[in-house]
Amino acid sequence: MIDDAPPLRPRRREPDANGILVRSAYPLSTLVIGIAAVLVLTVVGFFLGTVDIGLAKALNELHTGALRSFTDGVYHAISPVPAIIVTVVVTGVIWAVQRNIRPAAAFAGVVAITWVPSAIVKELVHRARPDVSVLPHPFPVQPDPGYPSGHTVFMVAFTIALCWVLRDTRWHGVAVVVGTVAVVVVWFSVTIDAVHYPTDALASVAWALAVAPAARLVWVDWLMPRLPVLRPARPVAR
């Protein structure tokens, strides 16, 4: 009899069913690649000098009119303070939508652990930014060194972390496309402004691609389970 069948219940989602929380399948390789990338990119930075000043000047030729206003706006929009605010806001949205602090904390941690160490390497390498005296349309002088580009590292790390959060949703493809476009826009913005050499920004993309998986491994797989509020939730009974 149909009337005797048990009532159907919607399938409940696991509390930790989110792509950014999936444990790394190759933890040792992930960690080695991340550490090796940091070491190699740091060493390379000491030898770059002004090797691509010609390309920097050529890109800076475009720094006029409406394009100048746009690239300057992009540079200001993801400066450290606005970038931190955006990260906090997105973290809060993830927490609210998922109703679970773990993917939100994972997102914020991956962005921060990928981004912040690049500022340390920037001070260590201390590569000067392109000389404004030889640029056709220079941006105001920036006081800190230029290698790697913190703006670019942030944008790539933010994109990777968000794509992981959305990996098993219908929004994943949108995040990949929009994030990729955003990274390209930031790359051209910092190089057209000539606040960074093209190699600064290129090294930053390589940094984030290699370091973000290692950052996720260390933070999500190893450290978060040791923090009471961020430990994995118990599986939901079905």
N, C-alpha and C positions, 0 to 999 in steps of 0.2 A: 504493500500500500504506500502510495506517495505520502499520505498524511503521517505515516510512521517514520519517515526519513528525518534525520537530525537537521535542525535549522542550519542553513548555510551561513557561515561567518566570513567576513572579508579577511583575506590573508594579511596578518600583521607583519610589518616590516621590522627587521632586526634593528635594534637601536644604533648599531655601529655600521649599518650597511651604507657606506659612503666610500667612494673611490680613493680619497686621500688617506683613508685609514687602513687600506689593504697593505699587509706586511710585504716588505721587499722579498722577492724570490731569490735575489742574488746579493745579499748584504755585503759580503766581503768585496766583491767586484765593484759594487756601488760606492763603497767607502774609499777604495783604492783609487778609482777614477776621480772622485771628488778631490782627494788630497793631491793627487798627481797634477790635476788641472790647476789648483791653487799654486803649487810650486812652479810649474812650467810657466804659467802666465805671469807670475811675479818676476821670475828671472828674465823672461822676454822683455818685460817692461823697462828694465835697466838699459837695454841695448837699442831701443827704438829711436831715441833722440828726435830729430826732425825729418825722419825718413819719408814721411808722407805730407810734408808741408805743401808741396805742389798741388796735391789733391785737395787739401784743406782750403787752399786759396781758390781753387776752381769751384768748389762747392759754395764757398762764401760769396762768390760772384752773384749767386742767386738770392742773396740776403737783401732784397729790396722790395718795396711796395707791399702788396697784400701778403705775399709769401713771408716777408720779414715779420709782419704782425702775427701771422699764424705760428711760425716757428718760435718766436719769442714767447708767445702765449703758452705753447706746449712746454717750453723750458720752465717757465714760472709755475705752471699748473702742477708739475710733478717734482718741484723742489722738495727738500726733505719734509718741511712742515705739512704742506698739502698732501704729500704722499702718505705720511703717517696718519693723517685724518681720514683719507680715503680707505686705508687699510683697516682702521678701527671701525669705520662705518660698515664696510663689507663684512668684516668679522661679526658684527652685531646682526646683520641681515642673515648670514648663514646660521647663526645660533637661533634666531627667531624662527626661520623657516624649517630648519632641521629639528628644532626642539631638543637639541643635544649640543652640549658645549664642546665635545671632542672634535668634530670636524671644524668648528670655528677656531678652536685653539690650534689645531693642526695647520690650518690655512695661515693664521697670523705667524705662527712659529716658523713655517717654511719660508715665508717672505722675509722675516727678520733675520733668520740665520743665514740665508743666502745673501742678503743685501748688506748687512752691517760689516761683516769682515772685509768686504771690498773697500770700505773707507779706510781700514787699517793698512791694506796693501797700497792704497793711494798715497798715504803719508810715507810709507816705507820706500816705495819706488820714487816718488816725488818728481814725476815727469812734468815739465812745464807745459802749460797750455799753449796753443798756437799764438805766436807773437802778434799782437794787435797792430803793431807798427807796419807789418808787411801785408795785412789783410785789406782787401778792397772795401768791405763793409763790416767792420768789426762790431761785435757785441761788447757791452761794458766789461772791463777787466774783471775776471773772477780771481779771488785771492788764493784759493786752494789749488793743489796739483790736479792733473787731469786724468791720470791713468789708474784704474779703469774709470769709466763713466758711471757714476752712481745712479743717474737718471735711467740709463739703459739697463743696468743690473736690476734695478727696482721693477721696471716695466716687464722684463722677461720673467723674473721671479714671480711677480704678481699674476701674470698670465698662466704660467705653469701651475701654480698652486690652485688658481680658480678652475682651470681645466681638470685638475684631479678631483676637486670637490664635485664638479658637474659630470664626471666621467660616465656615470650610469644613468644619466638623465637625457631628456630630449634636447636640452640646452647645450650639450657638450660640443656639438658641431659648430654652433653659433659662437661659443666661447673661443674655440680654436681659431676660427676665421677672424673674428673681431680682435682677439688678442694678437694674432700675427700681424694684422694691419696696424694695430697700435704700436707694436714693437718697431715696425718699419718706419712709421711716422716719427717716433722718438729718435730713431737712429739718424734719419735725415735732418730732423730738427736740430739736434746737438751738433751735427757736422756742418749744416748750412749756417747756423749761428757761429760756427767755428769756436765754440767754447770747448770743443774736444777735437782731437785729431780723429780721422776715420778709424785708425787702428785702436784708439781708445775705446770707441763704441763697439768695434768688432770683437775685441778682447772681452768686453763686458757681456756680449751675447754668449760667447763660449764659456765664460765664467758661470753664468746663471744656468746654462744647460747642463753643465757638469756638476755644479755644486748643489743645485736644488734637490736632486734625488738623494744625495748624501745627507743634506740637511733634513729631509723628510725621514730618512732612516734613523738618524740620531735622535731627532726630536719625537717623532710619532711612535716608532717601534721600540726605542730604548728608554727615553726619558719620561714621556707621558704616562706609561704604565706604572711608574714609580711615584707619581703624584696622586694622592688620594682622590682629588676632585676630577682628575683626568684619566683615571683607570678605565679599562674597557668595561662596558656594561654587561650584565649577565644576559645571555640569549633569551629572547622572548619565547615563552611556551606556546606551542601551536595546538 
